[in-house]
Amino acid sequence: MEDKELFNRYIHGFPYQVSDINFTNLFMWRHLYELRYEVINGLLCISGYYYGEPFILPPLTLKPYNPEILSHTLTILKNRFKIFSHPLKIKFLPVHMLNEFQDLKHHKISFNSDRDNFDYIYATKDLSTLQGRKYHSKKNHLNFFMRNTVYEYVPLTASLVDQCMDLTRKLKLGEYPPLEKDLLENEEQAIYEALIHMKQLDYIGAAILINDRVEAFTLGEKTTNDTMLIHIEKANAEIRGLYQAINYLFCQEECGGVKCINREEDMGFENLRKAKESYHPAKFLEKYDVIVE
C-alpha cells in the first residue's frame, strides 16, 4: 500500500486497459498470486504464480516503450526464470500491446490467446437501461424485485463491512469443483482486503439493504474517463431480481458519463461465463500469454 503512488504512475503511463493492471486488483489479490515487484531498467516488473506456474505481468512503463530497454529487461527476467525450469511467461498481455513484443530482437516469442481471461466490456447505456428484446428476461427479474421488495440502495461504508463479509461467506457455501472452491476461499480474503482498505483504495462501493441487512454489494472503479471497472459484485441469489438490481442501480447511480463497463473475466468457469454472456457484452478485451525464449 505504501507504494500505491509508484504503481499508479506506471499503471497510468500507458493505456493498458486490462482489468489485471490496476492497483486495487493487484492489492486485493496479491496473496493468491504471491505478487512481488521490482523496477528494472526503469520498468516496473511484477511477478507471481498462476496456478503454480511463475509468470510476470507485461513490464510497465512510464512513457512509450523503448524496444532496446524492453528487450534487455526480458533478457534479465528470462535468466532469472531459469531457476524455475520454466520459460519466461508473460500473462494478461492486452491485444493492443502485441506490436510492442512481436519485433523484439534477441528473443523467440510466441503468443497464445487466453480466452478464459478476456475482459467483458459492456455499453453503459445497455446495462443502465436493459432496453430491447435481448434484455427482456433481465428486465422481468428486475421489475419483479422493484415491485415486491422494500430495499435501500446505499453507499458502502466501514459500518457495513461485517455484513458484506457475512454475505460473502454465505454465498460460498455449497458444492463446487475443487478449483472453483479454492478461488472462492481466496476471493473471501481478497474482498476483505478491499473492504478494510476502502479509504485507501480508489473504488466506489454500494450495497442494497433489505430489512437493514446487506443482501447485495458491489465495488467499482473508474479507470479511465470512459470506463468503469467492476471488481466485485455479490448478491443473495435466493432473492429474485437482486443480482439484476445491484448491477442496474450501480450503473444508474455511479456510471454517469462513463461509456463502457469492464466486468472482468470469467476464468473459464462455465457458470460465470454463462452469466456474463447473458448481459451481451459489446466486445471482449483480448489477452495473451507470451512465452519468451
N, C-alpha and C positions, 0 to 999 in steps of 0.2 A: 504493500500500500504506500510505503514511503517513496517509492519510485513511480507513482502514478503519473506525475507530470512528464517524466522521462519517456514512459511508454506512450503517452498520448501525443507527444511531439513526433514520435516515429509513426504511430498509427495514422496520424493525420498528414504525414509527409508525402503520402502517395495515395491515390484513390483505390485502395484495396477492395472496398465494398463488401467483402465476405463477412459473415457473422463471426467467424472464428478470430478475426483480427480486430478485437475490441477489448478494451481494458476490463470492463465488467465481466465478460465471458472468461477471459484469461484468469482473472482473480477468483471467481467463484468455482471454476473447475480445475484449479491448479493442483489440488490433491489427487484427483483422478488421473491426470496426465503427468504428475510428478514434474511439473514445469521448472526449468532453470533458464537463466538468461545471461548473456554476456555481450558486450559491444566489441566487435571485431572489425577492424578497418573502417570504423565509423558506421557499421551496420549493426542493428540490434538483432541478435540471433537468439531465438527461443527454442529450446529443445525439450523433449519429453518422451513419454511412452504411449503408444496407441495399441491397446490390446496386447501388451507385452513387447511390442517392437519399437525400437528407438526411432525417433523422427525429429525433424526440425520444421518450423514454420518457414515460409519464404523469408529470407533475411530482410528486415525492414530498413528503409532508407529515409533520410531527412530531405532528400532532393531527388531529381531524376537519376535513375540508375546509371552508374558508370560500369560498362561491361568488364573492364580490366579489374576493377575493385571487386565486383561480384564474383568473377571467375577465381580470383585469388582467395577470396573468403571461402568459396566452396571447396577449394583445394585443402585449406586448413581443416575444414569440417570433415571432409572426406577422410583425411588421415586420422582424425580422432575417432571416426566411426569404425576404424579397423579393429579396435579393441572389442567391439560388439560382434565381430564376424558377420556384420551386416553392411550392405552398401548404404551410402548416404541416401536417405529418403526424405523428400520434402512433401509435406501434406498440406492440403487445403489451398493449393495454388489456384487463384481465380483465372478463368479462361482468358481474360484480357491481359494477363501477365505472361502468357506463353511466349510472346515475342522476346521478352527480356531474357529468356533462358535458351531459346532454340538455337541461337547463333553463337553461344559462348565457346571460346576456344579452349583447348586442353581437356575437354570433358566429353565423354559419351553420355548422352542424356536421353532418357525415354520417358514418355508421358502416358499415363493411364487415367482415363475418365473415371471419376469416383461418384457414381450416381447416388449412392447412399448418403452422401454429404452435400448434394446440391442444395442450395438455399431456395426456398419457395418465396417468390416475390408476387405480391398481390397489389392490385389497384385499390387505393384507399376508398375511392368512390364506390367500388363494388362491396367492400366489407362494411362500409358505413351506411349503406342503403339496402343491401340484399335485394336489389331490384332484378326482375327478369325471371324467366321460367327456370333457369338453372339453379336459382336460389329458392325455389318455391318451398321445398321441404324445410330449409333452414328458417325461412320466414314463418312458416307454420309453427315450428317449435318455439321460436322467439315470441310470436304473438300469444301462444298459449301461456308462456311464462309471464308475460306482461299483464295479461288479463286475470290470471289466477294467483299471483304471488304478491304479497306485501314485502317489498325489499327496499334497501337503501344502498345507493352507489356512493362510495366514499373514498377519499384519498387514503393511501396506505400510510399508517403511522406506526411508530415503535410500540404503541399500546396494543397493536393487533398482531404482533409477531408470533406470540404464543399460539393464538388461534390459527394463524396461517400454517404453523408447523403441525398443529393437531390435524388439520385437514390434509396436509401433505402425507403424514404417516397413515391416516385412514385410507387414502387413495392407493397406497402401495400394497395394501393387504390383498390377498388372493393368490391364485396360482399363475405363475409366469415362467417362461423358459429361463434357464439359468443366466443367460447373457442379459436379458431384459431385467431380471430381478437384481442383478449386480448394478445395472445402470440406475435403477430406482433407488437403491441404497446410496449410491454416490450422488444422485440428484438431491436427495434429502439434505446431505451435507452442503451441497452447492447452494441450495435455496437458503439454508440457514446462514451461510457466509454472506450471501447477498443481503438478506434481511437485517442482520445485525450491523451491517456497514452501510445502511441506506443513506446516512448523511454524508458519507464519503464518496459514494458512487453516484453516477450521473443519470440513473434511470428514474422514471416516473412509475409509481406504484398505485394501484387502485384495487378495491375489494367490493364485493357485494355482500351485504349483511342481510340475513333473514332471521327474525326473532333475536336480533342483536348478536348473532353468531356469524363469523366469516364462513361463507359457503362457496365462495369463489374469489380468486385474486389473480392479478397479473402484474408483470413488470415489463416495461417497455422503455426504450432509449432512442432518442433522436440522434442518429449517427451522421447524417448529412442534412442539408436544408430540405431535402425532399424525401427522406427515408426514415421510417420508424422501425426499429429492430425489437421484436418481441422475444424477451429472454425466457420468460416463464408464463404459463397460463394453466391454472388449476381450478377445477370446479367439481362439486358434488354431482356425479353422474346420475344419481338417483332422482334428482330434481329436473324434470323435463324442461328443456329450453335454457338451462342455466349456462351451459357452455356457450351457446349462441349469444346469450345476453352479455356475458363478460366481454366477449370479443366485440360485439356490436357497440356496447356502451363505451368501451375504451376508445374505439375508433371515433365515435361521435364526440367524445369529450376531450380527448387528448391529441388527436391527429389532425386538427385543423391546419390547413396549409401544407400538409405532407402528402405527396403524390403516391408514394409506394410504402408498402408494409412488408418487411422481411420477417418471415415466421420460421427461419432457420431450416434445418434439415430433418429428414425422417430416420436417419441412421440405419436404414434397411429394415426397420420394424414394420411389419405388414399393417398392423392396426393404425400406427401413426401415419404411414403413407396414405392409407385409405382416408383418414380424417383430413389430412392436408390437401389431398387431391379433391376432396368433396367441396372445398371452397374455391376451386377453379383458379389456380394461380395464373397470373398474366404471363409469367415467364419463370424460368429457372436460372439461377446464377450458378453456372457450371464450375466445378472444382476438379483439380487433377492431382494425382500422386505423381511425383517426379523422382526417378531414380538417377543418381549421378554416379558415374563410374570413371 
